[in-house]
Amino acid sequence: MSAQRKLSSIGGGQKTHQFVDDSNRFEELMRLGHSDVQIRVVKYGEESSGRRPLVILNSIDFPMPPSEQFCDRMWRARFRVVFIERPGFGTSTPLPGVLLQSETIRNGAASMAEAAILQEVFRRLALEDFVLLGMGSANSVCYRLAMICPMVALAIFSNAVFNQNILDVFRPNWFQAMLRQTIQSRAGLQIASFGVKYRLRRNPEGFYGQVLQKSAGDLGYLQNNLADFERGAELFQGIEAQTIEYDLNMSLKPDSLLKDGLFETTNAVAFSGLETTDHWKSQLNQEAKRLSIDVEYAPNGDLYAPYASPEFLLKVITDRLNRLGAAQSG
């Protein structure tokens, strides 16, 4: 399929369709109505296929869609990948600065505003009865979408921190120190974000290789998709310091939404990989029990466990949807 571009009207604005490569992955920069807000969406395959959407929201570290191989595997299993780049992460318009103040981040107002924007994107894409997959730091928004969005049939929180105390698990030590800096002070945030951007500009493969060092599955995914990670490193350069502060604070500091038993009546599951530390597993299991949500551990991968273990991901999705269907018919 050759690269091509076209413009068409959507909600009073315009969108750009451009094929990403010679595959069936193509993207659009969607303008929401007559506003200045634009959200990047990457879709795989034809919209009229009748497949159930698998909607993926990016983590801060990798604002890119999954590989063509992953998307193709989902397609053959009757799922159609729709990747939505969150506000401020690359080409999508950032949240307004007034929402990225310390208080609005702390009380969850910024996350709710982002959830409202993304719900409008779902509506404009006519997504219904879909599976929502939150990657890493996207999950503070995904918790809220699982609660407020009736179009979500199943939510999967991959590598969700919940309210765990887990900074010690990050490697290498310099990366852990950078994360601590970002949530301790604004000055530390500026220094840390500059350091990460410098390392990503200089050697993206080396940066990701060190961050993913404890997982053979993640490293394998990196080696097989270097061009995507190089593009992700480029996109990271455009992420503003306020957006980084917002995302990491919602991920690494306690979230007031996460009260005991929160997910008891929500069709959701926490997802992680076996190639992680025992400390991460024990903290995740403890928090999941408190929040009334099951945990599934993929055989391969850590930060990118769903991408490294697509067959296991499909099993989890199918089992959960079948369980939901049985409950509804009963």
N, C-alpha and C positions, 0 to 999 in steps of 0.2 A: 504494500500500500504506500503510495508516494506521499511526500509531505504536501500539505495543502492548507489554505486558510480561507475562511469565509466569515462574513458578518451577518447577524440577524437580530431582530428585535426581541427583547425579553423584558417584560414588566416595565415598559417605558424606557428602558435603557438598551444597551447593546452587549453582545457577548462575542468573543472571538473563539472560533474552533481552530485548533491547530494540531495536526498529528505529531506526537512526540518523537516518534521514530518510525521504523518500517513495520511496526506491529499494529495491533488494534487499540493501543493506548492513545487517546487523544485528549486534549485539554481545552478548557474555555475559561476566560476571565469574565466572570458573571458580575454585572452591575445590578445592585438591588434597587429596582424602581428608578426614581429620578434622583437618588442620593449619590454621594461620591464614594459609597462603599462598594468595593469590588472584591470578590472572593474567587480564588483559583480552584477549579474543579478538574480532576483528571479521571476520565471514565474509560472503561475497557469494554469494547464490543458495542453492538447495536442496542439502542434503547428498546426496540420492539421485540427483543428476544424472548420475553416472558420469564426471564430469570429473576430470582429474588435478589434484591440489591444487598451487597455487603459493603457498608459505608465505613470508611476508615478515616479517623482523625489523627493527625501527626503529633508526635512528641517534639519537644524543642530541639533535640539533638539531630533529628533527621526529617526535615520538612519535605519529604519526597514520597511518592506513591510506591507501593511494592513492585517487585520485578515483574516483567512480562511472564516469566515462568509461573510465578505465584498466581497472577491473574488468570492465566490460561488454565491452571489446575482448578481454580474456583469456577471458571466458566464451564469446564467439563462436568463439574458437579452441580451445575444448574444455579450457580451464583454469579452475579455480575458485580465486579469491583467498582466502587465509586469512591475516589479519594478526594477529600476536601481539605485544602490547606487553610488552617485556622487563621483568624485575623492577626496580622502583624508578623507572620512567619514566612517571609520571602516576598511574594508578589501581592498577597492579600492585604487589604487596607487594615492598618492597626486599629485597635479600639481607641476611642477618644481619650486624650490625656486626662480629662477630668475623672474618668473611670479607673485610671491606673494610679491613683493616690493610695497611700498606705492604708487608710481606713476602708476605702471601698474594696481593696484587695482582701483585707483581713475579714471583713464582714460578708464576703462572698458576692457582693453586688457586681463586681467585674465579671466573675464567672457566669452569673445569671444573665448579664447583658450579652456575653459571648454566646451563651446557649440560645438566647432569643434570636440572635443573628443567624446562627446555624439552623435553627428550626425554620426560619424563613427560607433559607437555601433549600432545605429538604422540600418545603412546600412548592417552591418554584421549579424544582426538578421532578415534581410529582412522585416523590418516593413514598412508598407505602409498605407496611408490614416487613420492614427491613431489619437486618442484623447490623448492630452498631459495634464497631471494634475501636476502642480507645487505646492508643499506643502511649505508654509512659506518662509524661506530664499532661497529656490531653485528658486524663481521667477525671480531674476535678470538674471539668465541663461535662464529661460523659455521665457522671453520677447525676447531675442535674437534668440532663436530657432524658435519662432513663426514667426520671420521676415525672417530667412535665410533657413529654412528647408521645402522643398516642400512636404515632407511626412506627415506633421502635418495638419490634416483636421480641428481640433478645439483645441484651447489652453484654459485651465482653470487655472487662477491664484488664488489659494486659500490662503487667508490671506496675500495677497500682500501688502507690506507697501507703494509701489510707493515712492513718495517723501513726505510722511506725517511726521509731527512732533508728534510722538505718544509714546515716551518713558514713559510718565506718566501713560499710561494705564496698564503697566505690574505690576503684583502682584505675590508674596508679595513684600514688600519694599526692602528686601535684594536682591531679584532677579533683580529688577529694577536698584539698585545700581551697581550690577555686570555688567549689560549691559552697563551702562554709563562708567564704568571703562574700558571696552574692547575697546571702540571707542575713548577714550580720550588720551591714551598713551600706549606705548609698555609695560611699567612697570605695568600699570593698567591691561593690557591684561593678563600678566603672573599671577598676583594675582587672577584675576577673574576666569581664566580658571582652576587654581589650586583649587579654592574654589568650583566650579561647579563639578569638577571631584571627589573631596573629598566627597561632599554630595551625589553624585550618587553612589559611592562605598559603602558608609555607609548605605544608605536607599533610594533606587531608587523609591519605591512606595511613600514614604513620600515626596521626591523631586517633583515628577510629580504631586502628589496630591495638593501640595501648588501652583505650577505654573498653574494648571488647575482649581483652586478653584472657579472661577466665572462662570463656565459652567457645568451644570448638565450632558449635553450630553458628554462632554469630560471626565468627571469623570466616567461616566458609561462605556465608551469605555476603559478607564484605568482598571477598576475593572474586566472587561470581558476578558482582554488580558494582564494580569500581566506578564506572561512569556515573551511576546514580549518586554514589557517595560524594564524588567530586562536585556534582551539581548541588547536592545538599550543602556542601561546605560553602559554595558560592552564595546560596540563598541565605545562609546564616549571617553573612556579612551585613545584610540589610536589616537584621532584626534589631530594633531599638532597645536601649538599655532598660526603658520602662517595661517593655514587653517581657524581657528576660526576667526582670525582678518579679513581675506579676506571676509568670509561669512557675518559676522555681519556688516562690513563697507559697503558692497554692499547693505545690507538690510536696515540699519538704518541711513545711510547718503545719501544725494542726489545723484541720478544716472543721469549722463549727457545724457543718452539715452532717458530719459523720457520727451521728448519735447511735447508741446501742440499738440493735435490731432494725437499722434503717432499711435494709434490703429484704426484709422478711417476706414482703408481698410483691417484690419486683423480680421479673424474669431476667436475672443477671448472674454472671459467674466471673470470678476472678481467675486470671490466667497467668501462669508463669512458666519458667523452664527449670528442668532439673539441673542444668549447668549453671547454678548460682550457689551462693554460700549457705551454709546451714543457718547462719544468723538471719539472713533474709527470709528463709523458709519459716523459721520459728516465729519471727515477728509477723509475717504475712498470715500464717495459720491462726495466730492469736487474735489479730485484728479481724480476720474473716469470721471467726467464731463470734466475736463481739457484735459484728454488724449483720450476722445471719446471712452469710453468702458462702457458697461452696468455692473451693479452689481446685483448679485442674493444672497439673504439671506436665508440660510437654517434654518428650524425651530429649530434644535438642534445642539449643538456644537459651538466651537469657533476656537481654534487652529487646531482642528481635525474635523471641520464641515463636510467635505466630508465623513469621516468614520462614524461619528455619525448620518448622515442623508443620507444614501445611496439611498433611494427612491427619495428624492428631487434631488440628484445629477444626477440620471438617467433621471429624467424629464428634467433637464436643458440640459443634453447632447443630448437627443432625440429631444427636441425642436430646439436646435441650428443646429443639423445635418439636420433635416428636412427643416429648413429654408435655409440652404446652398444648399441642393439638389434642392429645388424649384427655387432658384436663378440661379443655373447652368442650369437647364432644360428650364427655361424661356428665 
